[in-house]
Amino acid sequence: MLARFQGSKKRPPCSDTLGMKLIEVEQDAMRIRMEFDVSPSFANPTGAVQGGFISAMLDEAMSTCVIIASNVTMTAPTLEMKTSFLTRLMPGKAWVDARIVRLGKSAAFMEAECFDPDGRMVAKASATALPMPFKRLAK
């Protein structure tokens, strides 16, 4: 599954914008790890990464976790998400560990944690999503 995602020619533009790279998959355990190359253009006036971009990285990882757990048969649009910011993240490398707490027919419950290059947790999120059949929407 890892090779399938890494070699995909159909990456969403948002994944490229975030500098996302899937680096670990535990499909049976419903866990993944993503690495992000966080652009300096994501910085706020203090030089730290603006929280909305961190939330987007967490959301990207949790949603991708559902896609992988379902063997690319389901997607899971986020219904709600709570993010707690613990410390600042500077532009550069970061990674996110995401896991599915429970995947049901009508709801998916997920968690994710974002880390800086030194392994310090900078943010944590939980989310609820709506599992549905995977299909690309027409433009």
Residue pairs with C-beta under 8 A, 6 or more apart in sequence:
1 25
1 27
1 68
1 71
2 22
2 23
2 24
2 25
4 72
5 22
5 25
5 64
5 68
6 21
6 22
10 136
14 56
14 60
15 60
18 36
18 38
18 53
18 56
18 57
18 60
19 36
19 37
19 38
19 39
20 34
20 35
20 36
20 57
20 60
21 34
21 35
21 36
21 37
22 32
22 33
22 34
22 64
23 33
23 34
23 35
23 95
24 31
24 32
24 33
25 31
25 32
25 68
26 32
27 68
27 69
27 71
29 99
30 65
30 69
30 99
30 100
30 103
31 65
31 97
31 98
31 99
31 100
32 61
32 64
32 65
32 68
32 97
32 98
32 99
33 95
33 96
33 97
33 98
34 57
34 60
34 61
34 64
34 95
34 96
34 98
35 93
35 94
35 95
36 57
36 93
36 94
36 95
36 96
37 92
37 93
38 49
38 53
38 57
38 89
38 90
38 91
38 92
38 93
38 94
39 91
40 91
42 49
42 50
42 53
42 91
43 49
43 50
43 90
43 91
44 50
46 88
47 90
47 91
48 88
48 89
48 90
49 88
49 89
49 90
49 91
51 83
51 85
51 123
54 83
54 85
54 89
54 114
54 122
54 123
55 81
55 83
55 123
55 125
57 94
57 96
57 114
58 81
58 83
58 96
58 98
58 112
58 113
58 114
58 123
58 125
58 127
59 78
59 81
59 125
59 127
60 96
61 96
61 97
61 98
61 112
62 76
62 78
62 81
62 98
62 100
62 110
62 111
62 112
62 125
62 127
62 129
63 75
63 76
63 77
63 78
63 129
64 98
65 98
65 99
65 100
65 110
65 112
66 74
66 75
66 76
66 100
66 103
66 108
66 110
66 129
66 131
67 74
67 75
67 76
67 134
69 100
69 103
70 103
70 131
70 134
72 134
73 133
73 134
74 131
74 132
74 133
74 134
75 131
75 132
75 133
75 134
75 135
76 108
76 110
76 129
76 130
76 131
76 132
77 129
77 130
77 132
78 127
78 128
78 129
79 107
79 127
79 128
79 129
79 130
80 127
80 128
81 125
81 126
81 127
81 128
82 125
82 126
82 127
83 123
83 124
83 125
84 123
84 124
84 125
85 122
85 123
86 121
86 122
86 123
86 124
87 116
87 120
87 121
87 122
88 122
89 114
89 116
89 122
89 123
90 116
92 117
93 117
94 114
94 115
94 116
94 117
94 122
95 114
95 115
96 112
96 113
96 114
96 115
97 112
97 113
97 115
98 110
98 111
98 112
99 110
99 111
99 112
100 108
100 109
100 110
101 109
101 110
101 111
101 126
102 108
102 109
103 109
103 131
104 131
105 131
106 130
106 131
107 128
107 129
107 130
107 131
108 128
108 129
108 130
108 131
109 126
109 127
109 128
110 126
110 127
110 128
110 129
111 124
111 125
111 126
111 127
112 124
112 125
112 127
113 121
113 123
113 124
113 125
114 121
114 122
114 123
114 124
114 125
115 121
115 122
116 122
